[in-house]
Structures are given as structure tokens and as C-alpha cells.
Amino acid sequence: QVQLVESGGGLVQPGGSLRLSCAASGIIFNDYVMGWYRQAPGKQRELVATVTSSRNTNYSDSVKGRFTISRDNTKNTVFLQMNSLKPEDTAVYFCNARHAFMVSRAYWGQGTQVTVSS
């Protein structure tokens, strides 16, 4: 059974930082591109960042320079370090695992709420 368990969300003031974690089980972690997506109220889910097993990264323009995605292949965990947070970063953040070669094989976590507000 595949499980992606996110943690680290919460309430933070503008300009603050948060670090999200996603622990994966039930998959061969190195076979998967790991990613973070987010969905704000009334909006579609959007890509935040992805990282391959060889640590190639990709970011949306809205978070480039502020967020950093990383992974620990020994602990089957992916991280999202979020700095200089803005109110528009408020959303539910979802962890995603997508097989590097079988793109139809993809899994989602349950999501973690990030709220940026003073």
C-alpha cells in the first residue's frame, strides 16, 4: 500500500519560513519523481516544484528563489523549504510521487495546510 504522509504545515506571518516533509512508503523511492503541488480555495491545483532521484529540480516561477525542494533517498522523504512566504502562498500543499517512466503511476498525499497571514 502506497502512503505519502505530509507534515510541517501551519500558520506563519508574511516573510516567515516553513519546512514541509513528505514521507513515502510502499514505493521504490528512487524510481519516482517527487513533487509538491498546492491548491488555494477556488483555484486549481498547481505545480510548486519537483525533484528527480538524481536531484534535478524544477520550480514554478511564483516560488523560484524562495522555495527549495530536496529529497533524502535513504529516508524516502522529500522536503520543501519555504522562505519569504507571502499571503498568496496560502494553500493546501500536496505531496506527489510520479513514476519516472510509467507516468500513469502517480500517488498523492492527503495535503497539509499552509496559511500565511499577519
N, C-alpha and C positions, 0 to 999 in steps of 0.2 A: 504494500500500500504506500503510495507516494504522499508525503506530507511536506509542506512548506510552512514553517511557523515563523511569522514576523514578530519582532519586538522592538521597543525603543521609541515608539511614538509618544506624543504628548502635547502639552501646551507650552509655547515658548514665545518670548517677546520678539518683535522685529529686530533683526540684526543678530539674533542668537543662533545657537547651533544645536543640532540633534544628530544622533547616530542611530540609524536603523540597522537591524540584523535580521537575517533570514536563514534559519537552519533547515537544511534539506535532508530527507531520509527517503529510502525506497527507490532511489535512482543512482545510476553510476555518475557521480557528480561531474567528473571530467568530460563526460560526453555531452554536457549541456551548456548552452549559453544562458547565463543568468542575467536577469534584468529587474529593474524597478519601473513600475508604472504608477500613475496616480489618477484619481478621479475626484474632481471637485463637484459640489452639488449642482445639478442641472447641466453638467458638461460630460462629454465623452471621456472615456479612459484614454490617457495619453502616455507615450513613452517618456521616461525620465532618463534612463541610462541602461546600458548593457555592458557586460564583460564576458569575454570568451575564456575558455580554460587556459589559454596562453596569455591571458590578461590584456588582450586588445579591448579598448573601451570605446564607447560611443555615447554621446550626450545630446540631449535636446538643447537647442540654442538658449532656451529660457533658463537653464541651470548651469550652462557651461561656465567654468571659472569659479563657481560657488559650491557645487556638489562634486563629490568624488566617490566613484564606485570601486569596490575591491572585493576580492574573494580569497578565502583560505581553503585551498583544495584538500588540506589534511583534515579539516574540521567540517567540510561540506557546508560551508557558511559563506554568504555574501553580505556585504555591508554597503551602506550608503551614508557617507558623511556629508551632512548638510550644514553649510555655513552661510552667514549673511542672509538669513531667512527673511522672506518678505511675506506680507499678508496673502499675496496671490499664490504662495506655495501651500496654502491651506488646502488639504485634500485627504482622502484615504489613499494610502500608499500600499501597493500590492507587489509582492514578490512573484516573479515569473521564472520558470525553468523551461527552456525550449531546446529540444534535441538538436545538435549541430547539423545532423544530416537528415533526420526524419522530422521535418518541421511541423508535421501534424501532431507530433507527440509533444504536448506542452501542458504545463501544470501551473496552477495559481495558488497563492496563499490566500488567507482569509482577509487580509488587509489590516492596516494599523492607521489610526487617525493621527494626523499632524495638524495642529492648529497654531497659526502664527497671529498673535493678537496682543495688543497692549492692554 
